[in-house]
Amino acid sequence: MTRCSRRAMMTAAALLPVAMTGADDAGHADGPASERYFPRHGSLAHRTLAYDLRLSYAPGSGHLRGWARIRAVATADSERVTLDLSRLAVFNAHVDSEPVRTRQRRGKLFLTPAHRLPAGAEFTVDVRYGGRPGPLHTPFGAIGWDRTGDRHRGTLVASQPLGAPSWFPCNDRPDDKAAYTFRITVPRGHQVLANGTLAAHHRQERAETWTYHHPAPMSSYLAALYTGRFRHDHSSQPTGSGPPVALHNAYPQRLTDAARHDLARQPAILRTFAARFGPYPFDAYGAVVVDAELAAPVENQTRSVFGSNHIDGQRGAETLVAHELAHQWYGNSVGVSDWRHIWLNEGFATYAEWLWSEHIGEYGADAIARREWQSLSRLDQDLRLAEPGPLRIFDDQVYVRGACTLHALRLTLDDDARFFALLRGWHDAHRGGSCDTKTFLAHAEAVADRPVRPLLCRWLYETRLPPLPPRPSH
């Protein structure tokens, strides 16, 4: 997610949502939940392998009926399965084809099978559910499933960080990654976009079913679904590093010319980042422009979403286009083990904006970093980048200080080849996984040809803003 309108998203709510207070009702089976920023979201008692979501949506009434099949592995001996689901009612559920007792409470769904699940056992959950999905209200604004309000009654999903339970039952932790299949039925004439690639499209007399498949590991908050009517642009883009990428952009008819212009340099951004970060990690990418204004774009995996307010026909938001594309490497392919490490997502993507500016000959990364450092220096020095606190994970300082941290590392190495080898190696080593700050520190020390831990620790763990190293002599 980009940092535009970030402060507008941070509410002054005095009360935290249920998701941020207390221990998970799964108790000891869910392990040290209190160590996580949002302990009531997700369960540590199982690891998800795959989601198969079969949904039927009626745009007129806003009603959703769903069947979720979830394949998972128990990570601890468990007497029940705990999932996250809000605002929607469960009709029935099965574990390994056997009906189970269900209970819903405060955004959690508890399934109690007849037999205990031993650690290491693979199991399958089927949940039939329905209702009128809508955004969840959090300190970061209303997030999750939402309607665009246009005449086609379209929908969009922007779930970062806690909105996925607004539309499907899931293990809502950023480090729980799985493959996804979406089978979405809508009235004839409506279109559907989801993560991955279109595997099938069937038309019936009054309905259409769209099937998308995304086999790469994906966190629940990155799962996306858009319905409505769009114009589409398809192309196969060589990246110069790895196989071609299927590029698919979609936008409202009225924004066709402006959107095509504003997104025209996506292939160049893709090639530039592939040269810096390594091969693009997925087989598809695209931007979806919805007919609604959004506070900020969101980097849903392979399907970033932009609001109509981000399209002006003058590439006024191209830094946001670059930011969300960079997240496909850093934030999506390499995710975080907990939201406290979000600088590894947002600092990297913000620095990628500066690299794109440098590449096209506008402002160099060093000039941008020094300008942003001056802005940071005028703020209260009260944030630890590697431990910002649950309510400040989207603070501007996380984005900008994170990017300045990477620039300080680049200046210290004084060797662009080594610096970009460090970034590529970070992605190569952890592609498809989830990491933390401690792991990045170890990686940087292993790749650098000089001690960098003291420098990085000052930027990451001290509240006082360190100085940027001197400009390179060359």
C-alpha positions as CSV (number, residue, x, y, z in Angstrom):
1,M,0.0,0.0,0.0
2,T,1.3,3.5,-0.8
3,R,1.5,6.2,1.8
4,C,-0.7,8.7,0.0
5,S,-3.4,10.0,2.4
6,R,-1.8,7.8,5.1
7,R,-2.6,10.2,7.9
8,A,-6.2,10.3,6.7
9,M,-6.4,6.6,7.2
10,M,-5.1,6.6,10.7
11,T,-8.1,7.3,12.9
12,A,-8.0,8.7,16.4
13,A,-10.0,5.8,17.7
14,A,-9.6,5.5,21.4
15,L,-10.8,1.9,21.5
16,L,-9.0,-0.9,19.7
17,P,-11.1,-3.4,17.7
18,V,-11.6,-6.9,19.1
19,A,-8.9,-8.0,16.7
20,M,-6.2,-6.2,18.7
21,T,-7.1,-7.0,22.3
22,G,-6.9,-10.1,24.4
23,A,-5.8,-13.6,23.7
24,D,-7.3,-15.7,20.9
25,D,-10.2,-17.9,22.1
26,A,-8.2,-20.9,20.7
27,G,-6.1,-20.5,23.9
28,H,-3.0,-22.7,24.2
29,A,-3.6,-24.3,20.8
30,D,-2.8,-21.0,19.1
31,G,0.5,-20.5,20.9
32,P,2.1,-17.2,21.8
33,A,-0.6,-15.0,20.2
34,S,0.2,-12.1,22.5
35,E,3.6,-11.7,20.8
36,R,1.8,-10.7,17.6
37,Y,0.5,-7.2,16.8
38,F,-3.0,-8.4,16.1
39,P,-3.3,-11.5,18.3
40,R,-7.0,-12.2,17.6
41,H,-6.4,-12.6,13.9
42,G,-5.2,-15.9,12.7
43,S,-4.5,-19.2,14.4
44,L,-1.1,-20.7,15.0
45,A,-2.6,-24.2,15.3
46,H,-2.7,-24.9,11.6
47,R,-1.0,-23.9,8.4
48,T,-3.0,-23.4,5.2
49,L,-2.1,-25.2,2.0
50,A,-4.9,-24.1,-0.4
51,Y,-8.2,-22.2,-0.6
52,D,-10.8,-23.1,-3.1
53,L,-13.5,-20.4,-3.0
54,R,-16.7,-20.9,-4.9
55,L,-18.9,-17.7,-4.6
56,S,-22.1,-16.5,-6.1
57,Y,-22.7,-12.8,-6.0
58,A,-25.8,-10.7,-6.7
59,P,-24.8,-7.1,-7.4
60,G,-28.4,-5.8,-7.1
61,S,-28.9,-7.0,-3.5
62,G,-25.3,-7.2,-2.5
63,H,-25.8,-10.8,-1.3
64,L,-23.0,-13.3,-1.4
65,R,-23.2,-17.1,-1.0
66,G,-20.0,-19.0,-0.6
67,W,-18.5,-22.4,-0.2
68,A,-14.9,-22.4,1.0
69,R,-12.8,-25.5,0.9
70,I,-9.6,-25.2,2.9
71,R,-6.7,-27.7,2.9
72,A,-4.5,-27.3,5.9
73,V,-2.0,-29.0,8.2
74,A,-2.2,-29.1,12.0
75,T,0.9,-27.6,13.6
76,A,-0.2,-28.6,17.1
77,D,-2.6,-31.2,18.6
78,S,-5.9,-29.4,18.4
79,E,-9.5,-30.1,19.5
80,R,-10.9,-27.5,17.1
81,V,-10.2,-25.5,14.0
82,T,-10.2,-21.7,14.4
83,L,-10.8,-19.4,11.4
84,D,-11.5,-15.7,10.9
85,L,-14.9,-14.7,9.4
86,S,-16.9,-11.4,10.1
87,R,-20.4,-10.2,9.2
88,L,-21.3,-13.4,7.3
89,A,-23.3,-16.3,8.7
90,V,-22.2,-20.0,8.5
91,F,-24.8,-22.4,7.4
92,N,-22.9,-25.6,7.9
93,A,-19.3,-26.9,8.0
94,H,-17.4,-30.2,7.6
95,V,-13.9,-31.3,8.6
96,D,-12.7,-34.2,6.5
97,S,-16.2,-34.7,5.1
98,E,-17.7,-35.1,8.6
99,P,-20.2,-32.5,9.8
100,V,-18.9,-30.5,12.8
101,R,-20.3,-28.2,15.4
102,T,-19.8,-24.5,14.6
103,R,-19.7,-21.4,16.7
104,Q,-19.1,-17.8,15.7
105,R,-18.0,-15.1,18.1
106,R,-16.4,-11.7,17.7
107,G,-15.1,-12.3,14.2
108,K,-13.9,-15.9,14.8
109,L,-15.3,-19.2,13.5
110,F,-14.7,-22.2,15.7
111,L,-15.2,-25.7,14.3
112,T,-15.2,-28.7,16.6
113,P,-14.7,-32.1,14.9
114,A,-15.5,-35.4,16.5
115,H,-11.9,-36.3,16.8
116,R,-8.8,-34.5,17.9
117,L,-6.4,-33.3,15.1
118,P,-2.9,-34.5,15.8
119,A,0.1,-32.3,15.0
120,G,1.3,-32.9,11.4
121,A,-2.1,-34.2,10.2
122,E,-3.4,-32.8,6.9
123,F,-7.1,-32.0,6.9
124,T,-9.8,-30.4,4.8
125,V,-12.4,-27.9,6.0
126,D,-15.6,-27.1,4.0
127,V,-17.6,-24.1,5.1
128,R,-20.9,-22.9,3.5
129,Y,-21.8,-19.4,4.4
130,G,-23.5,-16.2,3.1
131,G,-24.9,-12.8,3.7
132,R,-24.1,-9.2,2.7
133,P,-20.4,-8.6,3.0
134,G,-19.1,-5.2,3.7
135,P,-16.0,-3.5,4.9
136,L,-14.7,-4.0,8.5
137,H,-14.1,-1.0,10.6
138,T,-10.6,-0.7,12.0
139,P,-8.3,2.0,13.2
140,F,-7.0,2.1,9.6
141,G,-10.3,2.9,8.1
142,A,-13.0,0.7,6.6
143,I,-11.2,-2.2,4.8
144,G,-12.0,-5.5,3.1
145,W,-15.0,-6.1,0.8
146,D,-16.6,-2.9,-0.5
147,R,-18.9,-1.7,-3.3
148,T,-17.9,0.9,-5.8
149,G,-21.2,2.7,-6.0
150,D,-21.1,3.1,-9.8
151,R,-24.1,2.3,-12.0
152,H,-22.8,-1.3,-12.5
153,R,-22.8,-1.9,-8.8
154,G,-19.2,-3.1,-8.8
155,T,-17.2,-4.5,-6.0
156,L,-13.6,-4.4,-4.9
157,V,-11.4,-5.9,-2.2
158,A,-8.6,-4.0,-0.4
159,S,-7.9,-5.9,2.8
160,Q,-4.6,-4.8,4.1
161,P,-4.1,-5.6,7.0
162,L,-7.2,-7.1,8.6
163,G,-10.0,-7.1,6.0
164,A,-9.8,-10.6,4.4
165,P,-12.4,-12.1,6.9
166,S,-15.0,-9.7,5.5
167,W,-15.6,-12.1,2.5
168,F,-14.2,-15.5,3.2
169,P,-13.2,-17.7,6.2
170,C,-9.4,-17.7,6.5
171,N,-6.4,-18.0,8.7
172,D,-5.8,-14.3,8.7
173,R,-2.1,-14.0,9.4
174,P,0.4,-12.4,7.0
175,D,2.8,-15.4,7.3
176,D,0.1,-18.0,6.5
177,K,0.4,-18.4,2.7
178,A,-1.5,-20.7,0.4
179,A,-2.5,-21.4,-3.2
180,Y,-5.9,-20.0,-4.3
181,T,-8.6,-20.9,-6.7
182,F,-11.6,-18.6,-7.2
183,R,-14.8,-19.7,-9.0
184,I,-17.1,-16.7,-9.0
185,T,-20.7,-16.6,-10.5
186,V,-22.3,-13.3,-11.3
187,P,-25.2,-12.2,-13.5
188,R,-24.7,-12.3,-17.2
189,G,-22.9,-9.2,-18.5
190,H,-20.9,-8.7,-15.3
191,Q,-17.2,-9.4,-15.2
192,V,-14.9,-10.8,-12.5
193,L,-11.2,-10.3,-11.8
194,A,-9.2,-12.1,-9.2
195,N,-5.6,-13.0,-8.4
196,G,-3.6,-15.1,-10.8
197,T,-4.7,-16.1,-14.3
198,L,-8.1,-16.8,-15.8
199,A,-8.4,-20.6,-16.1
200,A,-12.0,-20.8,-17.3
201,H,-15.0,-18.6,-18.3
202,H,-18.4,-20.2,-18.7
203,R,-21.6,-18.4,-19.8
204,Q,-25.1,-19.7,-18.9
205,E,-28.4,-18.2,-19.9
206,R,-28.5,-15.7,-17.0
207,A,-25.1,-16.1,-15.3
208,E,-21.4,-16.3,-15.9
209,T,-18.8,-18.2,-14.0
210,W,-15.2,-17.0,-13.9
211,T,-12.4,-19.2,-12.6
212,Y,-9.0,-17.9,-11.6
213,H,-6.1,-19.8,-10.3
214,H,-3.0,-18.6,-8.4
215,P,-0.7,-21.4,-7.3
216,A,2.0,-19.1,-5.7
217,P,1.9,-18.8,-2.0
218,M,-0.3,-15.8,-1.0
219,S,-1.3,-14.2,2.3
220,S,-5.1,-13.8,2.9
221,Y,-4.9,-10.0,3.0
222,L,-3.6,-10.0,-0.6
223,A,-6.5,-12.1,-2.0
224,A,-8.5,-9.9,-4.3
225,L,-11.9,-9.9,-6.1
226,Y,-13.4,-7.3,-8.4
227,T,-16.7,-7.4,-10.1
228,G,-18.3,-4.9,-12.6
229,R,-17.7,-3.9,-16.2
230,F,-14.3,-3.1,-17.4
231,R,-12.2,-2.4,-20.5
232,H,-9.3,-4.7,-20.8
233,D,-5.8,-4.6,-22.2
234,H,-3.7,-7.8,-22.5
235,S,-0.1,-8.2,-23.5
236,S,2.8,-10.5,-22.9
237,Q,5.8,-8.6,-21.6
238,P,9.4,-9.7,-21.7
239,T,11.3,-8.6,-18.7
240,G,14.9,-9.4,-19.7
241,S,15.1,-11.6,-16.6
242,G,12.9,-14.7,-16.4
243,P,9.9,-15.7,-18.6
244,P,7.5,-13.2,-20.1
245,V,4.8,-11.8,-17.8
246,A,1.1,-11.8,-18.8
247,L,0.1,-8.1,-18.2
248,H,-3.6,-7.5,-17.9
249,N,-5.0,-4.0,-17.0
250,A,-8.7,-3.3,-16.5
251,Y,-10.5,0.0,-16.0
252,P,-13.9,1.6,-16.4
253,Q,-14.9,2.6,-20.0
254,R,-14.9,6.3,-19.2
255,L,-11.3,6.2,-18.1
256,T,-9.9,4.3,-21.0
257,D,-7.7,6.9,-22.6
258,A,-6.4,8.3,-19.3
259,A,-5.7,4.9,-17.8
260,R,-3.9,3.6,-20.9
261,H,-1.6,6.7,-20.8
262,D,-1.0,6.5,-17.0
263,L,-0.2,2.8,-17.1
264,A,1.7,2.8,-20.3
265,R,5.1,2.6,-18.7
266,Q,4.3,-0.4,-16.6
267,P,6.3,-2.7,-18.9
268,A,9.4,-0.4,-18.5
269,I,8.9,-0.4,-14.7
270,L,8.7,-4.1,-14.7
271,R,11.9,-4.5,-16.7
272,T,13.7,-2.0,-14.5
273,F,12.7,-3.7,-11.3
274,A,13.5,-7.2,-12.7
275,A,17.0,-5.9,-13.5
276,R,17.4,-4.6,-9.9
277,F,15.5,-7.2,-7.9
278,G,15.6,-10.4,-10.0
279,P,13.0,-12.1,-12.1
280,Y,9.4,-11.1,-11.6
281,P,8.1,-13.7,-9.0
282,F,4.7,-14.5,-10.6
283,D,3.4,-15.4,-14.1
284,A,0.9,-12.5,-14.3
285,Y,0.4,-8.9,-13.2
286,G,-2.1,-6.1,-13.8
287,A,-3.7,-3.0,-12.4
288,V,-7.4,-2.8,-11.8
289,V,-8.9,0.7,-11.8
290,V,-12.2,0.8,-10.0
291,D,-14.9,3.4,-10.5
292,A,-14.5,4.8,-7.0
293,E,-12.1,7.0,-5.1
294,L,-9.7,5.2,-2.8
295,A,-7.5,6.7,-0.1
296,A,-4.5,4.7,-1.4
297,P,-3.8,2.0,-4.0
298,V,-3.3,-1.5,-2.6
299,E,-0.8,-4.1,-3.8
300,N,-3.1,-7.2,-4.0
301,Q,-0.9,-10.0,-5.3
302,T,-0.8,-9.9,-9.1
303,R,-3.8,-7.4,-9.1
304,S,-3.0,-4.0,-7.7
305,V,-6.1,-1.8,-7.3
306,F,-6.2,1.9,-8.0
307,G,-9.1,4.3,-7.5
308,S,-10.4,6.6,-10.2
309,N,-8.7,9.5,-8.3
310,H,-5.3,8.0,-9.1
311,I,-5.9,8.3,-12.9
312,D,-5.5,11.8,-14.4
313,G,-4.2,11.2,-17.9
314,Q,-0.9,12.9,-17.0
315,R,0.9,10.1,-15.0
316,G,0.5,12.2,-11.9
317,A,0.4,9.0,-9.8
318,E,3.2,7.0,-11.6
319,T,5.2,6.8,-8.4
320,L,2.2,4.8,-7.0
321,V,2.2,2.5,-10.0
322,A,5.9,1.8,-9.4
323,H,5.3,1.4,-5.6
324,E,2.6,-1.3,-6.0
325,L,4.6,-3.1,-8.7
326,A,7.6,-3.3,-6.4
327,H,5.5,-4.8,-3.7
328,Q,5.1,-8.0,-5.9
329,W,8.7,-8.7,-4.9
330,Y,8.9,-7.2,-1.5
331,G,5.7,-7.6,0.6
332,N,4.0,-10.2,-1.6
333,S,6.5,-12.8,-2.8
334,V,8.7,-12.1,0.3
335,G,6.2,-11.3,3.1
336,V,6.5,-10.5,6.7
337,S,6.2,-12.9,9.6
338,D,4.3,-10.2,11.6
339,W,3.0,-6.7,10.9
340,R,5.7,-5.2,13.2
341,H,8.2,-5.9,10.3
342,I,6.2,-3.9,7.8
343,W,9.1,-1.7,7.0
344,L,10.4,-4.6,4.9
345,N,7.4,-4.2,2.7
346,E,6.9,-0.4,2.7
347,G,10.5,0.8,3.0
348,F,11.5,-1.4,0.0
349,A,8.6,-0.3,-2.1
350,T,9.1,3.4,-1.3
351,Y,12.8,3.1,-2.2
352,A,11.7,1.4,-5.5
353,E,9.8,4.7,-6.3
354,W,13.1,6.6,-5.9
355,L,14.9,4.1,-8.1
356,W,12.3,4.6,-10.8
357,S,12.7,8.3,-10.6
358,E,16.5,7.9,-10.8
359,H,16.1,5.5,-13.8
360,I,14.0,8.0,-15.9
361,G,16.3,10.9,-15.1
362,E,14.1,12.9,-12.8
363,Y,15.4,13.1,-9.3
364,G,18.2,10.8,-8.1
365,A,17.6,8.5,-5.1
366,D,20.3,10.4,-3.2
367,A,18.6,13.8,-3.7
368,I,15.2,12.3,-2.7
369,A,16.6,10.6,0.3
370,R,18.2,13.8,1.6
371,R,15.1,15.8,1.0
372,E,13.0,13.2,2.8
373,W,15.6,13.0,5.6
374,Q,15.1,16.7,6.2
375,S,11.4,16.2,6.5
376,L,11.8,13.3,8.9
377,S,14.2,15.3,11.1
378,R,11.5,17.9,11.7
379,L,9.1,15.3,13.1
380,D,8.9,13.9,16.7
381,Q,11.6,11.3,17.1
382,D,9.4,8.8,18.7
383,L,9.2,5.8,16.3
384,R,11.3,2.7,16.2
385,L,11.2,1.5,12.6
386,A,11.5,-2.2,13.5
387,E,8.9,-1.9,16.3
388,P,6.5,0.9,15.3
389,G,3.5,-0.4,17.3
390,P,0.2,-1.8,16.0
391,L,-1.4,1.6,15.4
392,R,1.6,3.1,13.5
393,I,2.3,0.4,10.9
394,F,1.1,2.8,8.2
395,D,2.8,5.9,9.6
396,D,4.7,8.0,7.0
397,Q,7.9,7.5,8.9
398,V,7.7,3.7,8.4
399,Y,7.7,4.3,4.6
400,V,10.2,7.1,4.4
401,R,12.6,6.1,7.1
402,G,12.6,2.5,5.8
403,A,13.6,3.8,2.3
404,C,16.3,6.0,3.9
405,T,17.6,3.0,5.7
406,L,18.1,1.2,2.4
407,H,19.8,4.3,1.0
408,A,22.1,4.5,4.0
409,L,23.0,0.9,3.4
410,R,23.7,1.6,-0.3
411,L,25.9,4.6,0.5
412,T,27.8,2.6,3.1
413,L,28.5,-0.2,0.7
414,D,29.5,2.4,-1.9
415,D,29.1,-0.3,-4.6
416,D,25.8,-0.5,-6.5
417,A,26.6,-3.9,-7.8
418,R,26.9,-5.3,-4.3
419,F,23.9,-3.3,-3.0
420,F,21.6,-4.7,-5.7
421,A,23.0,-8.2,-5.3
422,L,22.0,-7.8,-1.7
423,L,18.4,-6.9,-2.7
424,R,18.2,-9.7,-5.3
425,G,19.6,-12.2,-2.8
426,W,17.1,-11.2,-0.2
427,H,14.2,-12.1,-2.6
428,D,15.9,-15.2,-4.0
429,A,16.5,-16.6,-0.5
430,H,13.0,-16.0,0.8
431,R,10.7,-16.1,-2.3
432,G,7.3,-17.4,-1.4
433,G,8.0,-17.1,2.3
434,S,7.8,-14.7,5.3
435,C,10.7,-13.0,7.1
436,D,11.5,-10.6,9.8
437,T,14.0,-7.8,10.6
438,K,16.5,-10.1,12.4
439,T,16.7,-12.3,9.3
440,F,17.3,-9.2,7.1
441,L,20.1,-8.1,9.4
442,A,21.8,-11.5,9.1
443,H,21.4,-11.4,5.3
444,A,22.9,-7.9,5.0
445,E,25.9,-8.8,7.1
446,A,26.5,-12.0,5.0
447,V,26.4,-10.1,1.7
448,A,28.2,-6.9,2.6
449,D,32.0,-6.7,2.5
450,R,32.1,-4.6,5.7
451,P,30.3,-4.4,9.0
452,V,26.8,-3.0,8.5
453,R,24.9,-4.2,11.5
454,P,25.7,-1.2,13.7
455,L,24.5,1.2,11.0
456,L,21.3,-0.8,10.4
457,C,20.6,-1.2,14.1
458,R,20.7,2.6,14.6
459,W,18.2,3.1,11.7
460,L,15.9,0.3,12.8
461,Y,15.9,0.3,16.6
462,E,16.7,3.8,17.8
463,T,14.1,6.5,17.8
464,R,16.6,9.3,17.1
465,L,17.1,9.7,13.3
466,P,20.6,8.8,12.3
467,P,22.5,11.0,9.8
468,L,22.7,9.8,6.2
469,P,26.3,8.8,5.2
470,P,28.1,11.3,2.9
471,R,27.4,11.3,-0.8
472,P,29.6,9.0,-2.8
473,S,32.7,10.7,-4.1
474,H,32.0,9.5,-7.6
